[in-house]
């Protein structure tokens, strides 16, 4: 059988879903850790994932803007 070609929008949606799961895990870790260094690291991780999530949303909405 041939290799299935995914639509770019499907790939972006999958990345958005993966980022959402990672963000949930980062929040869970933030709520669990007690050491100041780990709390700080969790805050940076959450911030980076929120930025990635926002960028994914922008990329998903771009094709609909161009149509």
URSUL-V646025 format. One line per field, one symbol per residue. burial: + if it has 16 or more other C-alpha atoms within 10 Angstrom, else -. A space follows every 10 residues. Layout:
burial: ???
This chain:
burial: ---------- ----++--++ -++--+--++ --------+- -++-++--++ -++--+---+ -------
